[in-house]
Amino acid sequence: SSGSSGSSGSGNNVGSAAHAKHSHESKKAGKRETVGGGTPLPLYLNALHRPNSTSLHVHGMHVSPLPGADDIYTAVLPSANATYTYLIPQNHPLGIYYYHPHLHGSSGLQAHGGMAGTIVVARSADAPDAPPGSDNEPTLNLLLIQTFNVGGGTVRNYKWASEASGSNFPLGLTAGTPTVVLTVNGAVEPVAAVRAGAWTRLRIVHAGHNDLLLLSIQPALALVSTDNGGRDAAGMAEALASGAAPLAEERDSRVLAQLAPLLAPLAAFSYSSYARAAAGDKPSGKSPGCEVFVLARDGVELSAPRLQARVLVSPGSRAELLVRCSSAGIFDLRTDPPKVGFSDWTHIGTGSDIASGALMRLAVLADSAAGPPPARDALRYGAEASNGGSPGHAADETYAAAAEHAQPARGLYATMDLQTAKLPSGVLPLHIPMLQGKVPIQRPGGREAGQTFPYAWYGMRDREYNEAEGASRTVTLGATEEWKLINERTLNPATQLPSGVPPPGTPLEESPLGESLSSGAFADGNHPFHMHVNHFQIVAINAPARSQQNGANGGGINATLTVAATAAIDYEVGDWRDTISIPTPGSVTIRWQANDFVGKAMAHCHIFGHSDTGMSMDFEVLGI
């Protein structure tokens, strides 16, 4: 509820919740963790460590980062508890957020183990301008997506990470355990029922630890067949829907009114073309499909619904999708890498980890088989129609009243536009290269004395993370900042790390590290960027294509061959976000304003294993 302490929960009936949680109730002494043999751990070692200590982060929330609130720095030690209290501003954007562990060195291991949950910031039932009936809790269609991997990699592999961190927690793995699993609300491929032709909003939280999601909705061609017991697609969907969770239909007249001018050009729209585009292939065939509009990202509504066949969601990001399938049948909400040569790779990076597989099965029912409409969906606006009229119908006075009294969902960002804002005099924009070494280095850890494990070297701006060195940037409360996030090259393999890192204050371009970066290979792995406390606005995108005509390392970057349009699978200039992918190779420029709260906070890559092992930086907002 806006303006009060936050609450969390699923608000959802798809799948079954199965998330490990830790207690935050009262502070008491705990035990400091050690490596094998009892050696005390360096608190900010850039290796996996402290597996049984934790802290809590409310991801995307515009709240204080000070101790007692969104404080990620104070460890909750083994056998200890802590209480976190959040004062949520009245102008906080209404939408979907989530919480997860965030202690440096153990956040990825714990998140990979399932520690995450959704947070909904919604209209307060006792607000003076609350719409009629808003005290009735809606069905929100929340989908908390998590990925689990015990088969490949190092820090992204739960089994490897557990051993390297020194954890003795039994994993219970057997010979038949799948090596990679995708879950929605703790369930594998849950089934949900929707009506053909009806709009349904899916509120998606990517709570996974490593892999990006490239989402689309596609016909489940292996199941939609007339050769299955003599049943057609509609009959098969009806059979599948037996016992499935019904998803709430979108009944927000304001949102549906926004769609009206966007739907007119779709009168001659080819569902088959749309479905094939979602699959990353050339349009062809006669397969039916589903329209997908993006309504909001990271809790902030877009200026207008955006038609997208594919939606890129980085770990930590959220997406609200409005979906309508034209005909009865069985469809899958899926994540898949783009096809070879497909333009999405220009933004994502050809070496990025993208989850692959079905997430949720949709049984799309014909009206005659669907029965009464499912529950309403009214997080932001409106209440259930009292007269049974269709949403937006003139006779539906309840919806009209709800729309009239609705609070702008974008809240703080409803009228804020920093694209032409004046920057503080004398303060240069901050350039933040995402730094990745190519040669593994050995770092201590494990369950036995003397063990070491191979890690990739990660850093941000000009060094690997070390809280003891202080904030990389100080900002005055109320000031506007411009940061350029860069993921163009990896470090030259000849660089000696970590000894090649320049001393504090040395400009990166004047250091051996800068020379190593300029001569390194093109970056091919994405590093999603997340900033605590404040959202930021996208003001420029530079996703240049490689020129194969000249230059070393497979061609130089030709800044004139920009393909920023490929970033539209994730964002466009003007969008407000808290977690984004970075064009790979390329860069994105953001602006943000230090509103409301002072204190130290973090910005980092939101692939947990990268953040835990060095790709993080602190910044601090100071009072006037």
C-alpha positions as CSV (number, residue, x, y, z in Angstrom):
1,S,0.0,0.0,0.0
2,S,1.4,3.4,-1.0
3,G,2.3,5.5,2.0
4,S,2.7,2.6,4.5
5,S,5.1,-0.1,5.3
6,G,5.2,-2.7,2.6
7,S,3.8,-6.2,2.5
8,S,4.6,-9.1,0.2
9,G,2.9,-12.1,-1.2
10,S,1.9,-13.9,-4.3
11,G,-1.6,-12.7,-4.9
12,N,-1.8,-15.4,-7.5
13,N,-3.1,-18.9,-8.1
14,V,-0.8,-20.2,-10.9
15,G,1.6,-22.9,-9.8
16,S,2.5,-23.4,-6.2
17,A,4.8,-21.2,-4.1
18,A,8.0,-22.9,-3.0
19,H,10.4,-20.3,-1.9
20,A,13.0,-20.6,0.9
21,K,12.7,-17.7,3.2
22,H,14.8,-16.3,6.1
23,S,13.5,-14.5,9.2
24,H,13.9,-10.8,9.8
25,E,12.4,-10.2,13.2
26,S,14.8,-9.0,15.9
27,K,18.5,-8.4,16.1
28,K,20.7,-10.6,18.1
29,A,24.3,-11.7,18.0
30,G,25.5,-14.2,15.4
31,K,28.6,-16.1,14.5
32,R,31.1,-14.9,11.9
33,E,31.7,-17.3,9.1
34,T,35.1,-18.8,8.2
35,V,36.7,-20.7,5.3
36,G,37.7,-24.3,5.6
37,G,40.0,-24.8,8.6
38,G,38.6,-21.9,10.5
39,T,40.4,-19.0,8.8
40,P,38.4,-15.7,9.2
41,L,36.9,-14.5,5.9
42,P,37.8,-11.1,4.4
43,L,34.4,-9.4,4.5
44,Y,34.5,-8.1,0.9
45,L,36.4,-10.9,-0.8
46,N,35.3,-11.1,-4.5
47,A,34.7,-14.8,-4.3
48,L,31.6,-16.7,-3.1
49,H,31.7,-16.8,0.7
50,R,29.5,-16.3,3.8
51,P,26.8,-18.8,2.6
52,N,24.9,-18.7,5.9
53,S,24.9,-14.9,6.4
54,T,22.5,-12.7,4.5
55,S,20.9,-9.3,4.0
56,L,17.7,-8.2,2.3
57,H,17.1,-5.9,-0.7
58,V,13.7,-4.7,-2.0
59,H,14.5,-4.6,-5.6
60,G,13.3,-1.5,-7.5
61,M,11.7,0.1,-4.5
62,H,12.1,3.9,-4.0
63,V,12.9,3.7,-0.3
64,S,15.7,4.7,2.0
65,P,19.0,2.7,1.8
66,L,19.9,3.6,5.4
67,P,20.3,1.0,8.2
68,G,17.0,-0.4,9.2
69,A,15.5,0.1,5.7
70,D,17.0,-1.1,2.4
71,D,20.4,-1.7,4.0
72,I,22.2,-4.4,2.1
73,Y,25.6,-3.9,3.9
74,T,24.8,-5.0,7.4
75,A,25.1,-8.8,7.6
76,V,22.4,-10.9,9.3
77,L,24.8,-13.5,10.7
78,P,24.0,-17.2,11.3
79,S,21.3,-17.8,13.9
80,A,20.5,-14.0,14.0
81,N,17.3,-12.2,12.9
82,A,16.8,-8.6,11.7
83,T,13.8,-6.3,11.1
84,Y,13.6,-4.1,8.0
85,T,11.0,-1.3,7.9
86,Y,10.2,0.6,4.7
87,L,8.4,3.9,4.4
88,I,6.9,4.0,0.9
89,P,6.3,7.4,-0.5
90,Q,2.8,8.4,-1.6
91,N,4.1,9.1,-5.1
92,H,5.8,5.7,-5.4
93,P,5.0,4.1,-8.8
94,L,2.3,1.4,-8.5
95,G,3.5,-1.9,-9.8
96,I,5.5,-5.1,-9.2
97,Y,8.7,-5.3,-7.3
98,Y,10.5,-8.1,-5.5
99,Y,12.8,-8.9,-2.6
100,H,15.9,-11.1,-2.5
101,P,19.1,-11.6,-0.5
102,H,21.9,-9.1,-1.1
103,L,24.9,-9.8,1.0
104,H,28.1,-9.5,-1.0
105,G,29.5,-12.9,-1.7
106,S,26.4,-15.0,-1.0
107,S,23.5,-13.2,-2.7
108,G,23.7,-15.4,-5.8
109,L,23.9,-18.7,-4.0
110,Q,20.9,-17.8,-1.9
111,A,18.8,-16.4,-4.7
112,H,19.7,-19.5,-6.8
113,G,18.4,-21.6,-3.9
114,G,15.0,-19.9,-4.3
115,M,15.1,-17.0,-1.8
116,A,12.8,-14.4,-3.5
117,G,9.3,-13.1,-3.4
118,T,7.1,-10.6,-5.0
119,I,6.1,-7.1,-3.7
120,V,3.0,-5.3,-5.0
121,V,2.8,-1.6,-4.5
122,A,-0.9,-0.8,-5.0
123,R,-3.6,1.7,-4.2
124,S,-4.3,2.0,-0.5
125,A,-7.8,0.9,0.4
126,D,-8.2,3.8,2.8
127,A,-6.9,6.5,0.4
128,P,-9.4,9.4,0.2
129,D,-9.7,9.0,-3.6
130,A,-9.7,5.2,-3.7
131,P,-11.9,3.9,-6.5
132,P,-15.1,2.0,-5.4
133,G,-14.5,-1.5,-4.3
134,S,-10.7,-1.2,-4.2
135,D,-10.6,-2.9,-0.8
136,N,-11.5,-6.2,-2.6
137,E,-8.1,-7.8,-3.3
138,P,-7.8,-8.6,-7.0
139,T,-6.2,-11.6,-8.7
140,L,-3.0,-10.3,-10.0
141,N,-1.7,-13.0,-12.4
142,L,1.8,-12.8,-10.7
143,L,4.4,-15.0,-12.3
144,L,7.7,-15.3,-10.3
145,I,10.1,-17.0,-12.7
146,Q,13.3,-18.7,-11.4
147,T,16.0,-20.7,-13.1
148,F,18.0,-23.5,-11.5
149,N,21.2,-24.9,-12.9
150,V,23.4,-27.8,-11.5
151,G,24.8,-28.8,-14.9
152,G,27.2,-26.2,-16.3
153,G,29.4,-23.3,-15.5
154,T,31.0,-22.1,-12.3
155,V,29.3,-19.4,-10.3
156,R,26.1,-19.9,-12.2
157,N,26.1,-23.6,-11.2
158,Y,24.4,-24.2,-7.9
159,K,26.5,-27.3,-7.1
160,W,29.8,-25.6,-7.9
161,A,28.8,-22.4,-6.1
162,S,27.8,-24.3,-3.0
163,E,31.1,-26.0,-2.8
164,A,33.2,-22.9,-3.6
165,S,31.3,-20.9,-0.9
166,G,32.0,-23.5,1.8
167,S,28.3,-24.3,2.2
168,N,27.5,-27.7,3.8
169,F,23.8,-27.4,3.0
170,P,22.7,-30.7,1.5
171,L,21.5,-30.3,-2.1
172,G,19.7,-33.6,-2.4
173,L,20.9,-34.2,-6.0
174,T,20.4,-37.6,-7.5
175,A,21.3,-39.3,-10.8
176,G,17.9,-38.4,-12.1
177,T,18.0,-34.7,-11.1
178,P,17.5,-32.4,-14.2
179,T,20.5,-30.2,-14.8
180,V,18.5,-27.1,-15.8
181,V,15.0,-26.3,-14.5
182,L,12.7,-23.3,-15.2
183,T,9.9,-22.6,-12.7
184,V,6.9,-20.3,-12.4
185,N,5.8,-19.8,-8.8
186,G,7.8,-22.8,-7.8
187,A,6.1,-25.1,-10.4
188,V,7.5,-26.6,-13.6
189,E,5.3,-25.7,-16.6
190,P,2.1,-24.9,-14.7
191,V,-1.1,-24.7,-16.8
192,A,-3.4,-21.7,-16.8
193,A,-6.8,-21.1,-18.5
194,V,-7.8,-18.0,-20.5
195,R,-10.7,-17.2,-22.9
196,A,-10.1,-16.8,-26.6
197,G,-10.3,-13.1,-27.6
198,A,-10.0,-11.8,-24.0
199,W,-7.2,-9.6,-22.8
200,T,-5.2,-11.0,-19.9
201,R,-2.4,-9.1,-18.0
202,L,0.6,-11.2,-17.0
203,R,2.8,-9.6,-14.3
204,I,6.2,-11.2,-14.6
205,V,9.1,-11.1,-12.2
206,H,12.4,-12.5,-13.3
207,A,13.8,-13.7,-10.0
208,G,16.5,-15.9,-11.6
209,H,20.1,-15.6,-10.8
210,N,21.9,-15.7,-14.2
211,D,20.1,-16.3,-17.5
212,L,18.3,-13.7,-19.5
213,L,14.7,-14.5,-20.7
214,L,13.6,-13.7,-24.2
215,L,9.8,-14.2,-23.9
216,S,7.2,-15.0,-26.5
217,I,3.9,-16.8,-26.7
218,Q,3.8,-19.5,-29.3
219,P,1.4,-22.3,-30.3
220,A,2.3,-25.6,-28.7
221,L,2.4,-27.2,-32.1
222,A,3.2,-30.7,-30.8
223,L,-0.1,-30.6,-28.9
224,V,-2.4,-28.6,-31.1
225,S,-3.4,-31.3,-33.6
226,T,-6.6,-32.9,-34.9
227,D,-4.9,-36.4,-34.6
228,N,-5.1,-36.6,-30.8
229,G,-8.0,-38.8,-30.0
230,G,-10.1,-37.1,-32.6
231,R,-10.2,-33.8,-30.7
232,D,-9.5,-30.5,-32.3
233,A,-7.4,-27.7,-30.8
234,A,-10.4,-26.3,-28.9
235,G,-11.3,-29.7,-27.4
236,M,-7.7,-30.4,-26.4
237,A,-7.5,-27.0,-24.7
238,E,-10.7,-27.7,-22.8
239,A,-9.4,-31.0,-21.6
240,L,-6.1,-29.5,-20.5
241,A,-7.9,-26.7,-18.7
242,S,-9.7,-29.1,-16.4
243,G,-8.3,-28.2,-12.9
244,A,-6.1,-25.4,-14.3
245,A,-5.9,-22.0,-12.6
246,P,-8.0,-19.4,-14.4
247,L,-6.2,-16.2,-15.1
248,A,-7.9,-12.9,-14.4
249,E,-9.0,-10.9,-17.4
250,E,-8.0,-7.3,-17.8
251,R,-11.0,-5.1,-16.9
252,D,-9.3,-1.8,-16.6
253,S,-11.2,0.5,-18.9
254,R,-8.4,3.0,-19.0
255,V,-5.9,0.5,-20.3
256,L,-8.4,-1.0,-22.7
257,A,-9.2,2.4,-24.1
258,Q,-5.5,3.0,-24.7
259,L,-5.5,-0.1,-26.9
260,A,-8.3,1.1,-29.2
261,P,-6.3,3.2,-31.6
262,L,-3.5,0.6,-31.6
263,L,-5.8,-2.2,-32.6
264,A,-7.2,-0.5,-35.7
265,P,-4.0,-1.2,-37.8
266,L,-4.2,-4.8,-36.7
267,A,-7.5,-5.4,-38.5
268,A,-5.5,-7.0,-41.3
269,F,-2.8,-8.2,-39.0
270,S,-1.4,-11.6,-39.7
271,Y,-1.4,-13.8,-36.6
272,S,0.8,-16.3,-38.5
273,S,3.4,-13.6,-39.2
274,Y,3.3,-12.5,-35.6
275,A,3.7,-16.0,-34.3
276,R,6.7,-16.7,-36.6
277,A,8.3,-13.3,-35.6
278,A,8.0,-14.4,-32.0
279,A,9.9,-17.5,-32.8
280,G,12.6,-15.5,-34.4
281,D,12.0,-16.8,-37.9
282,K,10.7,-15.3,-41.2
283,P,6.9,-14.9,-41.3
284,S,5.4,-17.9,-42.9
285,G,2.7,-20.6,-42.3
286,K,-0.8,-20.5,-41.0
287,S,-0.3,-21.0,-37.3
288,P,-2.6,-19.0,-35.0
289,G,-1.0,-16.7,-32.5
290,C,-1.4,-14.2,-29.7
291,E,-1.0,-10.5,-29.5
292,V,1.4,-9.2,-26.8
293,F,1.5,-5.6,-25.6
294,V,4.0,-4.4,-23.0
295,L,2.2,-2.2,-20.5
296,A,4.9,-1.6,-17.9
297,R,8.5,-2.4,-17.1
298,D,10.1,-2.4,-13.7
299,G,7.0,-1.1,-12.0
300,V,6.6,2.0,-14.3
301,E,3.9,2.2,-17.0
302,L,5.1,2.9,-20.5
303,S,3.7,6.1,-22.1
304,A,1.6,3.9,-24.3
305,P,1.2,0.1,-24.7
306,R,3.9,-1.3,-27.0
307,L,3.3,-4.3,-29.3
308,Q,6.2,-6.7,-29.1
309,A,6.6,-10.2,-30.4
310,R,9.6,-10.8,-28.2
311,V,10.3,-9.3,-24.8
312,L,13.8,-9.4,-23.2
313,V,13.8,-9.6,-19.4
314,S,17.1,-9.5,-17.6
315,P,17.5,-11.1,-14.1
316,G,15.8,-8.7,-11.7
317,S,13.6,-6.9,-14.2
318,R,9.8,-7.1,-14.3
319,A,7.4,-6.9,-17.2
320,E,3.6,-6.5,-17.4
321,L,2.3,-8.0,-20.6
322,L,-1.2,-7.8,-22.0
323,V,-2.0,-10.9,-23.9
324,R,-4.9,-11.9,-26.2
325,C,-5.0,-15.1,-28.2
326,S,-7.3,-15.1,-31.2
327,S,-8.6,-18.7,-31.1
328,A,-9.0,-21.7,-28.9
329,G,-6.0,-23.9,-28.5
330,I,-2.8,-24.6,-26.5
331,F,-0.1,-22.0,-26.3
332,D,3.2,-21.7,-24.4
333,L,4.8,-18.8,-22.7
334,R,8.4,-19.5,-23.6
335,T,11.9,-18.2,-23.4
336,D,14.3,-19.0,-26.3
337,P,17.5,-17.6,-27.7
338,P,17.1,-15.9,-31.1
339,K,17.7,-17.8,-34.2
340,V,21.3,-17.7,-35.6
341,G,21.8,-14.4,-37.5
342,F,18.6,-12.9,-36.0
343,S,19.0,-9.2,-35.2
344,D,18.2,-9.5,-31.5
345,W,21.8,-10.9,-31.1
346,T,23.1,-7.4,-32.0
347,H,21.7,-6.2,-28.7
348,I,21.9,-9.2,-26.4
349,G,25.4,-10.4,-27.3
350,T,26.2,-13.8,-28.9
351,G,27.9,-15.1,-25.7
352,S,25.1,-14.3,-23.3
353,D,23.2,-17.0,-21.3
354,I,19.6,-17.1,-22.4
355,A,17.2,-19.6,-20.8
356,S,15.5,-22.0,-23.2
357,G,12.2,-23.8,-22.7
358,A,8.5,-23.6,-21.9
359,L,7.6,-21.6,-18.8
360,M,3.8,-21.9,-18.6
361,R,1.1,-23.6,-20.8
362,L,-2.0,-21.6,-21.7
363,A,-5.2,-23.4,-22.3
364,V,-7.1,-20.9,-24.5
365,L,-10.8,-21.8,-24.3
366,A,-13.6,-20.9,-26.6
367,D,-16.3,-18.8,-25.1
368,S,-18.8,-21.7,-25.0
369,A,-16.3,-23.7,-22.9
370,A,-15.0,-21.0,-20.7
371,G,-18.0,-20.5,-18.3
372,P,-18.3,-17.2,-16.4
373,P,-15.5,-14.7,-16.8
374,P,-12.6,-15.2,-14.3
375,A,-11.9,-12.7,-11.5
376,R,-11.1,-9.1,-12.4
377,D,-7.6,-7.7,-12.6
378,A,-7.4,-4.4,-10.8
379,L,-4.1,-3.6,-9.2
380,R,-4.0,0.0,-10.3
381,Y,-7.5,1.0,-11.2
382,G,-11.1,0.0,-11.0
383,A,-13.3,-2.5,-9.2
384,E,-15.4,-5.4,-10.4
385,A,-18.3,-4.3,-12.5
386,S,-21.5,-4.5,-10.5
387,N,-23.9,-4.8,-13.4
388,G,-22.0,-7.4,-15.5
389,G,-21.4,-4.9,-18.3
390,S,-18.3,-5.3,-20.4
391,P,-15.2,-3.2,-19.4
392,G,-15.5,0.3,-20.9
393,H,-19.2,-0.1,-21.7
394,A,-21.2,3.1,-21.2
395,A,-23.5,1.3,-18.8
396,D,-20.6,0.3,-16.6
397,E,-20.7,3.2,-14.2
398,T,-18.4,1.4,-11.7
399,Y,-15.6,1.3,-14.2
400,A,-16.2,4.9,-15.2
401,A,-16.0,6.0,-11.6
402,A,-12.8,4.0,-11.0
403,A,-11.1,5.5,-14.0
404,E,-12.1,9.0,-12.9
405,H,-10.6,8.6,-9.5
406,A,-7.5,6.7,-10.4
407,Q,-4.1,7.8,-9.2
408,P,-1.5,8.0,-12.0
409,A,0.3,4.6,-11.9
410,R,3.7,6.1,-12.9
411,G,3.7,8.2,-9.7
412,L,7.0,10.0,-9.3
413,Y,7.9,9.5,-13.0
414,A,4.5,10.6,-14.4
415,T,5.8,14.1,-15.3
416,M,9.5,13.8,-14.9
417,D,11.6,13.9,-18.1
418,L,15.4,14.2,-17.7
419,Q,16.3,14.0,-21.4
420,T,16.8,17.8,-21.6
421,A,17.5,18.4,-18.0
422,K,20.3,20.7,-17.0
423,L,23.2,18.8,-15.4
424,P,25.1,20.2,-12.4
425,S,27.8,22.7,-13.4
426,G,31.3,21.3,-13.2
427,V,30.2,17.6,-12.8
428,L,31.2,15.4,-15.6
429,P,29.0,12.5,-16.8
430,L,30.2,9.2,-15.3
431,H,31.5,6.5,-17.7
432,I,31.1,3.0,-16.3
433,P,32.7,0.2,-18.4
434,M,31.6,-3.2,-17.3
435,L,35.0,-5.0,-16.9
436,Q,35.6,-8.6,-17.5
437,G,38.9,-10.5,-17.6
438,K,39.5,-13.4,-19.9
439,V,42.0,-15.5,-17.8
440,P,40.6,-17.2,-14.6
441,I,42.3,-16.3,-11.3
442,Q,42.4,-18.5,-8.2
443,R,40.6,-17.4,-5.1
444,P,40.2,-19.0,-1.6
445,G,37.1,-20.8,-0.5
446,G,35.6,-24.3,-0.1
447,R,35.1,-26.6,2.8
448,E,38.7,-27.5,3.5
449,A,41.8,-25.5,4.4
450,G,43.9,-24.3,1.5
451,Q,41.3,-24.8,-1.2
452,T,41.1,-22.4,-4.2
453,F,38.7,-22.1,-7.0
454,P,39.0,-20.5,-10.5
455,Y,37.0,-17.2,-11.0
456,A,36.6,-14.8,-13.9
457,W,37.7,-11.3,-12.9
458,Y,34.9,-8.8,-12.9
459,G,34.8,-5.1,-12.1
460,M,33.0,-1.8,-12.8
461,R,34.3,1.6,-13.9
462,D,38.1,1.1,-13.1
463,R,38.3,-1.7,-10.4
464,E,36.7,-4.7,-8.7
465,Y,34.4,-4.1,-5.8
466,N,35.7,-3.2,-2.4
467,E,33.4,-1.4,0.0
468,A,36.3,-0.3,2.1
469,E,37.4,2.0,-0.6
470,G,34.3,4.1,-0.3
471,A,31.8,5.3,-2.8
472,S,32.8,5.6,-6.5
473,R,30.5,8.6,-6.9
474,T,28.9,11.1,-4.5
475,V,25.8,13.0,-5.5
476,T,24.0,15.9,-3.9
477,L,20.3,15.3,-3.0
478,G,18.1,16.6,-5.8
479,A,20.9,16.6,-8.4
480,T,20.5,15.0,-11.9
481,E,23.2,12.5,-12.9
482,E,24.2,11.2,-16.3
483,W,25.9,7.8,-16.5
484,K,27.1,6.0,-19.6
485,L,27.0,2.2,-19.2
486,I,29.6,0.6,-21.5
487,N,30.0,-3.0,-22.5
488,E,32.1,-2.8,-25.7
489,R,35.2,-4.8,-25.0
490,T,36.7,-7.4,-22.6
491,L,40.1,-6.9,-21.0
492,N,43.2,-8.1,-23.0
493,P,44.1,-11.6,-21.8
494,A,47.7,-10.4,-21.2
495,T,46.5,-8.1,-18.3
496,Q,47.7,-9.2,-14.9
497,L,44.7,-9.2,-12.6
498,P,44.1,-8.0,-10.0
499,S,47.5,-6.3,-9.9
500,G,46.8,-4.4,-13.1
501,V,44.1,-2.3,-11.4
502,P,45.0,1.4,-11.2
503,P,45.2,3.2,-7.8
504,P,42.1,5.2,-6.8
505,G,41.8,8.5,-8.7
506,T,43.7,7.4,-11.8
507,P,41.7,8.0,-15.0
508,L,41.0,4.7,-16.6
509,E,42.2,5.8,-20.0
510,E,45.6,6.7,-18.5
511,S,46.1,3.4,-16.8
512,P,47.3,0.0,-18.0
513,L,43.8,-1.3,-17.4
514,G,42.4,1.3,-19.9
515,E,45.0,0.2,-22.4
516,S,44.0,-3.4,-21.9
517,L,40.4,-2.6,-22.4
518,S,41.0,-0.7,-25.6
519,S,42.9,-3.6,-27.1
520,G,40.6,-6.4,-25.8
521,A,38.2,-8.4,-27.9
522,F,34.6,-7.3,-28.5
523,A,32.3,-8.1,-25.5
524,D,29.9,-10.8,-26.3
525,G,28.3,-11.4,-22.9
526,N,25.6,-9.1,-21.5
527,H,25.9,-7.5,-18.1
528,P,22.5,-6.3,-17.0
529,F,22.7,-3.1,-15.0
530,H,20.7,-2.4,-11.8
531,M,20.7,0.6,-9.6
532,H,19.2,0.8,-6.1
533,V,16.8,3.4,-4.7
534,N,16.1,5.5,-7.8
535,H,14.9,4.5,-11.3
536,F,16.8,6.0,-14.2
537,Q,15.7,7.2,-17.7
538,I,17.1,5.9,-21.0
539,V,18.4,9.0,-22.9
540,A,20.6,7.4,-25.6
541,I,21.4,4.0,-27.0
542,N,24.5,3.1,-29.0
543,A,24.5,-0.5,-30.2
544,P,27.0,-0.4,-33.0
545,A,27.4,-3.2,-35.5
546,R,30.8,-4.6,-36.2
547,S,32.6,-3.5,-39.3
548,Q,34.3,-6.4,-41.0
549,Q,36.3,-4.2,-43.3
550,N,39.0,-3.0,-41.0
551,G,40.5,-3.1,-37.5
552,A,41.7,-5.8,-35.2
553,N,39.8,-8.4,-33.2
554,G,37.4,-9.2,-36.0
555,G,36.7,-5.6,-37.1
556,G,36.4,-2.2,-35.4
557,I,33.2,-0.7,-34.0
558,N,31.6,1.6,-36.5
559,A,29.7,4.2,-34.6
560,T,27.8,5.2,-37.6
561,L,26.2,1.8,-38.0
562,T,23.9,2.1,-35.0
563,V,21.2,-0.5,-34.6
564,A,19.6,1.0,-31.5
565,A,16.2,-0.3,-32.7
566,T,17.2,-3.8,-31.6
567,A,17.2,-2.5,-28.0
568,A,13.4,-2.2,-28.3
569,I,13.1,-5.8,-27.3
570,D,14.0,-4.4,-23.8
571,Y,13.5,-0.6,-23.8
572,E,13.3,2.6,-25.9
573,V,14.7,6.1,-25.3
574,G,12.5,7.9,-22.7
575,D,11.6,4.7,-20.7
576,W,12.1,4.6,-16.9
577,R,13.8,1.5,-15.6
578,D,15.8,0.1,-12.7
579,T,17.2,-3.0,-14.4
580,I,18.3,-3.1,-18.1
581,S,20.4,-5.1,-20.5
582,I,23.3,-3.2,-22.1
583,P,23.9,-3.4,-25.9
584,T,26.6,-5.9,-26.4
585,P,28.9,-4.6,-27.8
586,G,27.7,-1.1,-27.2
587,S,26.6,1.4,-24.6
588,V,23.5,3.1,-23.2
589,T,23.3,6.5,-21.5
590,I,21.0,7.0,-18.6
591,R,20.0,9.9,-16.4
592,W,18.6,9.8,-12.9
593,Q,17.7,12.2,-10.1
594,A,18.7,11.8,-6.5
595,N,15.2,12.2,-5.0
596,D,14.0,11.9,-1.4
597,F,16.7,9.8,0.2
598,V,20.3,10.1,1.3
599,G,22.8,7.4,2.0
600,K,25.0,4.8,0.4
601,A,23.6,2.5,-2.2
602,M,24.8,0.1,-4.9
603,A,24.8,-0.2,-8.6
604,H,25.9,-3.5,-10.2
605,C,25.5,-6.2,-12.8
606,H,22.4,-8.2,-11.9
607,I,23.8,-11.5,-12.9
608,F,24.4,-12.4,-9.3
609,G,27.6,-14.4,-9.8
610,H,29.2,-11.4,-11.5
611,S,28.1,-8.9,-8.8
612,D,29.2,-11.2,-6.0
613,T,32.7,-11.5,-7.5
614,G,33.4,-7.9,-8.3
615,M,31.1,-6.2,-10.8
616,S,29.6,-3.8,-8.3
617,M,30.1,-0.2,-7.2
618,D,28.8,2.0,-4.4
619,F,27.5,5.5,-4.8
620,E,26.3,7.9,-2.0
621,V,23.7,10.6,-2.0
622,L,24.6,13.5,0.4
623,G,22.2,16.0,2.0
624,I,22.3,19.6,0.9
